[in-house]
Amino acid sequence: MRKPQLVKAEGLPDRVTIYEVGPRDGLQNESAIVDVAVKAEFIRRLLDAGLTTVETTSFVHPKWVPQMADAAELLDQLEIPDGVRAPVLVPNERGLDRALAAGVREIAIFASATETFASKNLNSTLDDQFAMFTPTIQRALSQGLSVRGYVSMCYGDPWEGDVPIDQVVKVGAQLVDLGCHELSLGDTIGVATPGQVTALITAFGAAGVGVDKLAVHFHDTYGQALANTLTAFREGVTTVDSSAGGLGGCPYAESATGNLATEDLLWQLDGLGIHTGVDLLKLVETSTWMADQLGKPSPSRVVQALAG
């Protein structure tokens, strides 16, 4: 079979937005440096497949994430069509300076829902992390940029274990109050289950952060990413992060495996009749090509099934 049988289900949105993170979150954890020309071609192929939101790179210090050292060079090789979102990740004002110089119009910043990950990933505390990225958000907004906020470790932390829901909501709500137009709730180590997803989305609603501002970001460590995503859709979320070919991990959390594969997500969405505007077979071709560049097979089940 080259496509799933279409059978709609009640209680789901007619259309969802796929926020593609492969070029940034997918490639940042690769041990071998990927050539900038390959990255640029990867992004072009993703856009050709119909993706309209592609997080392209990050302006972090190359000492911490060497794979992203070519951010400015990469953006210089790209021509982003009108109507396409091409956000970049920035950790601080120095990163914002570089992003502005590159002509970026949308950024993403990242926060932690736990004390330990804030220390390891941001060299900060849970409360003090806001002092670091508040001026970045304020400056970006003053320059007319849109700002997305990531919250990591929303469902579990490898050092602290269970993460209290109210702690996650407190961090996320502060990002929204600071001006983030979208909040991506990250299951960084892939431990979430559907009940947690429902409870967290409900708690954000009770705190005044509606589903129109929420996105979900699941890793597939325990094979729960698709189930969790479907649960989020039933709760009204319409933006989901995924990575072409299932690329990705987290350089600061060894237990974090690959992101939800965009192809696996698309197979489910196409079968449910939920519109995305993305061509599944073109995307499979892209991920197969990228797997060849990386010298290892894609972990995506759909890529494996359709590329054979």
FIPAGU-768329 format. One record per residue (C-alpha): x, y, z. Coordinates in Angstrom, 2 decimals. Example, Ala and Ser with C-alpha at 12.3 -4.5 7.8 and 13.67 -1.06 7.14 Angstrom:
<xx: 12.30	yy: -4.50	zz: 7.80>
<xx: 13.67	yy: -1.06	zz: 7.14>
***
This chain:
<xx: 0.00	yy: 0.00	zz: 0.00>
<xx: 1.23	yy: 3.48	zz: -0.89>
<xx: -1.38	yy: 5.36	zz: 1.13>
<xx: -3.78	yy: 4.57	zz: 3.97>
<xx: -7.50	yy: 4.05	zz: 3.52>
<xx: -9.35	yy: 7.25	zz: 4.37>
<xx: -11.76	yy: 6.88	zz: 7.28>
<xx: -12.57	yy: 10.00	zz: 9.26>
<xx: -13.15	yy: 10.06	zz: 13.00>
<xx: -15.20	yy: 12.49	zz: 15.05>
<xx: -13.71	yy: 14.98	zz: 17.45>
<xx: -10.64	yy: 15.81	zz: 15.35>
<xx: -9.64	yy: 19.01	zz: 13.52>
<xx: -10.10	yy: 19.27	zz: 9.75>
<xx: -6.64	yy: 20.74	zz: 9.31>
<xx: -3.40	yy: 20.75	zz: 11.32>
<xx: -0.07	yy: 22.51	zz: 10.98>
<xx: 3.08	yy: 20.42	zz: 10.93>
<xx: 5.99	yy: 22.31	zz: 12.45>
<xx: 8.98	yy: 20.56	zz: 10.87>
<xx: 12.06	yy: 20.47	zz: 13.12>
<xx: 14.29	yy: 18.07	zz: 11.19>
<xx: 16.91	yy: 20.57	zz: 9.98>
<xx: 17.42	yy: 21.94	zz: 13.48>
<xx: 16.30	yy: 19.55	zz: 16.22>
<xx: 16.86	yy: 16.60	zz: 13.94>
<xx: 20.41	yy: 17.36	zz: 12.86>
<xx: 21.77	yy: 19.04	zz: 15.99>
<xx: 22.44	yy: 15.69	zz: 17.64>
<xx: 24.34	yy: 14.14	zz: 14.72>
<xx: 27.92	yy: 13.33	zz: 15.67>
<xx: 29.32	yy: 13.94	zz: 12.17>
<xx: 29.06	yy: 17.48	zz: 10.81>
<xx: 26.60	yy: 17.64	zz: 7.93>
<xx: 27.78	yy: 19.83	zz: 5.06>
<xx: 25.92	yy: 23.12	zz: 4.73>
<xx: 25.02	yy: 22.38	zz: 1.10>
<xx: 23.34	yy: 19.14	zz: 2.21>
<xx: 21.38	yy: 21.00	zz: 4.88>
<xx: 20.23	yy: 23.59	zz: 2.34>
<xx: 19.12	yy: 20.88	zz: -0.10>
<xx: 17.31	yy: 19.08	zz: 2.73>
<xx: 15.30	yy: 22.22	zz: 3.50>
<xx: 14.52	yy: 22.82	zz: -0.18>
<xx: 13.19	yy: 19.27	zz: -0.50>
<xx: 11.09	yy: 19.66	zz: 2.64>
<xx: 9.51	yy: 22.80	zz: 1.22>
<xx: 8.94	yy: 21.10	zz: -2.13>
<xx: 7.05	yy: 18.35	zz: -0.30>
<xx: 4.60	yy: 20.98	zz: 0.90>
<xx: 5.77	yy: 21.81	zz: 4.41>
<xx: 5.09	yy: 25.46	zz: 5.19>
<xx: 6.81	yy: 25.70	zz: 8.58>
<xx: 10.42	yy: 24.52	zz: 8.78>
<xx: 12.70	yy: 25.37	zz: 11.68>
<xx: 15.93	yy: 25.80	zz: 9.79>
<xx: 18.77	yy: 26.17	zz: 12.29>
<xx: 19.84	yy: 27.70	zz: 15.59>
<xx: 22.18	yy: 30.52	zz: 16.52>
<xx: 23.87	yy: 28.86	zz: 19.48>
<xx: 27.54	yy: 28.94	zz: 20.36>
<xx: 29.35	yy: 26.36	zz: 18.19>
<xx: 31.20	yy: 25.10	zz: 21.27>
<xx: 27.92	yy: 23.72	zz: 22.62>
<xx: 26.24	yy: 22.59	zz: 19.40>
<xx: 28.93	yy: 22.29	zz: 16.67>
<xx: 26.41	yy: 21.00	zz: 14.13>
<xx: 24.75	yy: 24.45	zz: 14.02>
<xx: 27.94	yy: 26.50	zz: 13.57>
<xx: 27.04	yy: 27.25	zz: 9.94>
<xx: 23.68	yy: 28.91	zz: 10.69>
<xx: 24.36	yy: 32.21	zz: 8.92>
<xx: 25.94	yy: 30.47	zz: 5.92>
<xx: 22.97	yy: 28.13	zz: 5.65>
<xx: 20.39	yy: 30.91	zz: 5.67>
<xx: 22.41	yy: 32.77	zz: 3.05>
<xx: 21.97	yy: 29.78	zz: 0.71>
<xx: 18.20	yy: 29.65	zz: 1.10>
<xx: 15.41	yy: 31.52	zz: -0.61>
<xx: 12.34	yy: 31.16	zz: 1.58>
<xx: 9.11	yy: 31.52	zz: -0.43>
<xx: 6.39	yy: 33.94	zz: 0.64>
<xx: 3.97	yy: 32.38	zz: 3.08>
<xx: 6.54	yy: 29.97	zz: 4.52>
<xx: 7.64	yy: 30.19	zz: 8.14>
<xx: 11.37	yy: 29.61	zz: 8.66>
<xx: 12.01	yy: 30.16	zz: 12.38>
<xx: 15.39	yy: 29.71	zz: 14.02>
<xx: 16.26	yy: 28.88	zz: 17.61>
<xx: 18.13	yy: 31.51	zz: 19.63>
<xx: 19.33	yy: 31.05	zz: 23.22>
<xx: 20.10	yy: 34.65	zz: 24.16>
<xx: 20.63	yy: 38.19	zz: 22.87>
<xx: 23.90	yy: 37.31	zz: 21.14>
<xx: 22.04	yy: 34.68	zz: 19.17>
<xx: 19.30	yy: 37.20	zz: 18.42>
<xx: 21.88	yy: 39.67	zz: 17.06>
<xx: 23.09	yy: 37.03	zz: 14.61>
<xx: 19.55	yy: 36.06	zz: 13.66>
<xx: 18.58	yy: 39.67	zz: 12.97>
<xx: 21.72	yy: 40.15	zz: 10.85>
<xx: 20.62	yy: 37.13	zz: 8.81>
<xx: 17.19	yy: 38.64	zz: 8.16>
<xx: 15.22	yy: 36.16	zz: 10.27>
<xx: 11.57	yy: 37.06	zz: 10.92>
<xx: 10.67	yy: 34.43	zz: 13.52>
<xx: 12.61	yy: 32.96	zz: 16.42>
<xx: 12.11	yy: 30.29	zz: 19.04>
<xx: 13.47	yy: 30.32	zz: 22.58>
<xx: 13.69	yy: 27.37	zz: 24.93>
<xx: 12.91	yy: 27.03	zz: 28.61>
<xx: 13.01	yy: 24.17	zz: 31.07>
<xx: 10.18	yy: 22.86	zz: 33.23>
<xx: 12.65	yy: 21.36	zz: 35.73>
<xx: 15.44	yy: 22.64	zz: 37.92>
<xx: 18.04	yy: 20.09	zz: 36.86>
<xx: 17.54	yy: 20.52	zz: 33.13>
<xx: 17.64	yy: 24.31	zz: 33.53>
<xx: 21.03	yy: 23.86	zz: 35.16>
<xx: 22.40	yy: 21.42	zz: 32.60>
<xx: 20.94	yy: 23.00	zz: 29.46>
<xx: 20.78	yy: 26.68	zz: 30.36>
<xx: 23.31	yy: 27.01	zz: 33.19>
<xx: 20.54	yy: 28.61	zz: 35.20>
<xx: 17.83	yy: 27.86	zz: 37.75>
<xx: 14.16	yy: 27.28	zz: 37.10>
<xx: 13.29	yy: 30.85	zz: 38.15>
<xx: 16.41	yy: 32.65	zz: 36.93>
<xx: 16.09	yy: 31.29	zz: 33.38>
<xx: 13.56	yy: 34.04	zz: 32.68>
<xx: 16.13	yy: 36.73	zz: 33.38>
<xx: 18.17	yy: 35.30	zz: 30.52>
<xx: 15.58	yy: 35.13	zz: 27.77>
<xx: 13.20	yy: 37.97	zz: 28.76>
<xx: 15.36	yy: 40.65	zz: 27.10>
<xx: 15.71	yy: 38.41	zz: 24.04>
<xx: 11.94	yy: 38.10	zz: 23.70>
<xx: 11.39	yy: 41.81	zz: 24.30>
<xx: 13.97	yy: 42.84	zz: 21.71>
<xx: 12.65	yy: 40.38	zz: 19.16>
<xx: 9.10	yy: 41.66	zz: 19.59>
<xx: 10.27	yy: 45.26	zz: 19.30>
<xx: 11.87	yy: 44.32	zz: 15.96>
<xx: 8.58	yy: 42.87	zz: 14.71>
<xx: 9.60	yy: 39.23	zz: 15.05>
<xx: 7.30	yy: 36.44	zz: 16.14>
<xx: 8.52	yy: 34.41	zz: 19.09>
<xx: 7.79	yy: 30.77	zz: 19.84>
<xx: 8.49	yy: 29.30	zz: 23.26>
<xx: 9.65	yy: 25.73	zz: 23.86>
<xx: 9.20	yy: 24.12	zz: 27.27>
<xx: 11.40	yy: 21.05	zz: 27.76>
<xx: 10.82	yy: 18.12	zz: 30.17>
<xx: 7.08	yy: 18.68	zz: 30.42>
<xx: 6.21	yy: 15.05	zz: 31.20>
<xx: 9.24	yy: 13.56	zz: 32.86>
<xx: 12.87	yy: 14.35	zz: 33.66>
<xx: 15.71	yy: 11.76	zz: 33.67>
<xx: 17.16	yy: 13.24	zz: 36.86>
<xx: 14.02	yy: 14.32	zz: 38.75>
<xx: 11.46	yy: 11.80	zz: 37.56>
<xx: 7.83	yy: 12.93	zz: 37.47>
<xx: 7.30	yy: 16.63	zz: 36.73>
<xx: 4.42	yy: 18.39	zz: 38.53>
<xx: 1.84	yy: 19.71	zz: 36.08>
<xx: 1.53	yy: 23.04	zz: 37.88>
<xx: 5.29	yy: 23.54	zz: 37.52>
<xx: 5.05	yy: 23.09	zz: 33.74>
<xx: 2.07	yy: 25.44	zz: 33.52>
<xx: 3.85	yy: 28.10	zz: 35.56>
<xx: 6.83	yy: 28.11	zz: 33.16>
<xx: 4.68	yy: 28.03	zz: 30.02>
<xx: 2.27	yy: 30.72	zz: 31.18>
<xx: 5.19	yy: 33.05	zz: 31.92>
<xx: 6.44	yy: 32.61	zz: 28.36>
<xx: 3.02	yy: 33.48	zz: 27.00>
<xx: 2.83	yy: 36.51	zz: 29.28>
<xx: 6.20	yy: 37.64	zz: 27.93>
<xx: 4.80	yy: 37.62	zz: 24.40>
<xx: 5.37	yy: 34.16	zz: 22.93>
<xx: 2.68	yy: 33.61	zz: 20.30>
<xx: 3.02	yy: 29.83	zz: 20.45>
<xx: 4.04	yy: 27.40	zz: 23.17>
<xx: 5.51	yy: 24.01	zz: 22.29>
<xx: 5.15	yy: 21.45	zz: 25.09>
<xx: 8.09	yy: 19.08	zz: 24.86>
<xx: 8.19	yy: 15.44	zz: 25.90>
<xx: 11.97	yy: 15.59	zz: 25.72>
<xx: 12.66	yy: 12.00	zz: 26.79>
<xx: 9.53	yy: 10.44	zz: 25.31>
<xx: 7.85	yy: 9.18	zz: 28.49>
<xx: 4.41	yy: 10.81	zz: 28.19>
<xx: 1.16	yy: 8.87	zz: 27.94>
<xx: -2.24	yy: 10.13	zz: 26.73>
<xx: -3.65	yy: 10.75	zz: 30.20>
<xx: -0.77	yy: 13.11	zz: 30.98>
<xx: -1.29	yy: 14.93	zz: 27.69>
<xx: -4.96	yy: 15.55	zz: 28.43>
<xx: -4.23	yy: 16.65	zz: 31.99>
<xx: -1.52	yy: 19.12	zz: 30.93>
<xx: -3.60	yy: 20.71	zz: 28.15>
<xx: -6.55	yy: 21.00	zz: 30.53>
<xx: -4.35	yy: 22.63	zz: 33.17>
<xx: -3.09	yy: 25.21	zz: 30.69>
<xx: -6.68	yy: 26.02	zz: 29.77>
<xx: -7.54	yy: 26.53	zz: 33.43>
<xx: -4.59	yy: 28.93	zz: 33.67>
<xx: -5.89	yy: 30.97	zz: 30.74>
<xx: -3.62	yy: 29.55	zz: 28.03>
<xx: -5.93	yy: 28.17	zz: 25.36>
<xx: -5.26	yy: 25.40	zz: 22.86>
<xx: -4.90	yy: 28.03	zz: 20.12>
<xx: -1.51	yy: 28.89	zz: 21.64>
<xx: -0.33	yy: 25.33	zz: 22.25>
<xx: 1.74	yy: 22.99	zz: 20.12>
<xx: 2.98	yy: 19.53	zz: 21.06>
<xx: 6.43	yy: 18.02	zz: 20.63>
<xx: 6.79	yy: 14.31	zz: 21.33>
<xx: 9.77	yy: 11.99	zz: 21.21>
<xx: 9.13	yy: 8.33	zz: 20.49>
<xx: 11.37	yy: 6.67	zz: 23.09>
<xx: 8.58	yy: 4.40	zz: 24.34>
<xx: 6.55	yy: 4.30	zz: 21.14>
<xx: 3.90	yy: 6.68	zz: 22.46>
<xx: 4.39	yy: 9.72	zz: 20.21>
<xx: 1.54	yy: 9.04	zz: 17.75>
<xx: -0.92	yy: 8.12	zz: 20.50>
<xx: -0.01	yy: 11.26	zz: 22.43>
<xx: -0.35	yy: 13.42	zz: 19.34>
<xx: -3.79	yy: 12.03	zz: 18.51>
<xx: -4.82	yy: 12.74	zz: 22.10>
<xx: -3.66	yy: 16.35	zz: 21.75>
<xx: -5.70	yy: 16.73	zz: 18.56>
<xx: -8.79	yy: 15.48	zz: 20.39>
<xx: -8.14	yy: 18.16	zz: 23.00>
<xx: -8.14	yy: 20.85	zz: 20.30>
<xx: -4.43	yy: 21.33	zz: 19.58>
<xx: -3.78	yy: 21.88	zz: 15.86>
<xx: 0.01	yy: 22.34	zz: 15.70>
<xx: 2.41	yy: 19.44	zz: 16.09>
<xx: 6.20	yy: 19.31	zz: 15.90>
<xx: 7.76	yy: 16.46	zz: 13.99>
<xx: 11.00	yy: 15.59	zz: 12.26>
<xx: 11.39	yy: 14.20	zz: 8.74>
<xx: 12.65	yy: 10.64	zz: 8.94>
<xx: 12.44	yy: 10.65	zz: 12.74>
<xx: 15.77	yy: 12.47	zz: 13.07>
<xx: 16.76	yy: 13.93	zz: 16.38>
<xx: 17.42	yy: 13.71	zz: 20.06>
<xx: 18.77	yy: 16.13	zz: 22.64>
<xx: 22.49	yy: 16.74	zz: 23.22>
<xx: 21.84	yy: 17.47	zz: 26.92>
<xx: 19.64	yy: 14.46	zz: 27.70>
<xx: 21.16	yy: 11.13	zz: 26.69>
<xx: 17.87	yy: 9.26	zz: 27.13>
<xx: 16.15	yy: 11.45	zz: 24.52>
<xx: 15.74	yy: 9.50	zz: 21.29>
<xx: 14.32	yy: 10.58	zz: 17.96>
<xx: 11.43	yy: 12.92	zz: 17.40>
<xx: 8.07	yy: 11.81	zz: 16.09>
<xx: 8.71	yy: 11.06	zz: 12.41>
<xx: 6.81	yy: 13.40	zz: 10.10>
<xx: 6.05	yy: 10.51	zz: 7.73>
<xx: 4.53	yy: 8.40	zz: 10.51>
<xx: 2.41	yy: 11.38	zz: 11.52>
<xx: 1.33	yy: 11.98	zz: 7.92>
<xx: 0.23	yy: 8.37	zz: 7.43>
<xx: -2.09	yy: 8.77	zz: 10.40>
<xx: -3.36	yy: 12.19	zz: 9.33>
<xx: -3.94	yy: 11.16	zz: 5.72>
<xx: -5.91	yy: 8.14	zz: 6.90>
<xx: -8.07	yy: 10.38	zz: 9.08>
<xx: -8.67	yy: 12.86	zz: 6.27>
<xx: -6.96	yy: 15.68	zz: 8.17>
<xx: -5.48	yy: 18.21	zz: 5.75>
<xx: -1.81	yy: 19.19	zz: 6.00>
<xx: -0.86	yy: 20.12	zz: 2.44>
<xx: 2.16	yy: 17.79	zz: 2.61>
<xx: 2.90	yy: 15.12	zz: 0.00>
<xx: 3.77	yy: 11.93	zz: 1.90>
<xx: 5.63	yy: 10.19	zz: -0.94>
<xx: 7.76	yy: 13.26	zz: -1.68>
<xx: 8.63	yy: 13.45	zz: 1.98>
<xx: 9.58	yy: 9.77	zz: 2.07>
<xx: 11.90	yy: 10.39	zz: -0.89>
<xx: 13.44	yy: 13.32	zz: 0.98>
<xx: 14.05	yy: 11.32	zz: 4.15>
<xx: 15.46	yy: 8.40	zz: 2.17>
<xx: 17.86	yy: 10.81	zz: 0.48>
<xx: 18.83	yy: 12.35	zz: 3.82>
<xx: 19.40	yy: 8.92	zz: 5.35>
<xx: 21.86	yy: 8.22	zz: 2.54>
<xx: 23.68	yy: 11.48	zz: 3.31>
<xx: 23.94	yy: 10.50	zz: 6.97>
<xx: 24.94	yy: 6.93	zz: 6.19>
<xx: 22.30	yy: 5.28	zz: 8.35>
<xx: 18.69	yy: 4.15	zz: 7.87>
<xx: 15.72	yy: 6.25	zz: 8.88>
<xx: 13.97	yy: 5.04	zz: 12.07>
<xx: 10.60	yy: 6.07	zz: 10.62>
<xx: 8.34	yy: 3.04	zz: 10.16>
<xx: 6.58	yy: 4.66	zz: 7.22>
<xx: 9.84	yy: 5.54	zz: 5.47>
<xx: 10.96	yy: 1.93	zz: 5.91>
<xx: 7.66	yy: 0.62	zz: 4.55>
<xx: 7.36	yy: 2.91	zz: 1.54>
<xx: 11.01	yy: 3.27	zz: 0.53>
<xx: 11.47	yy: -0.46	zz: 0.00>
***
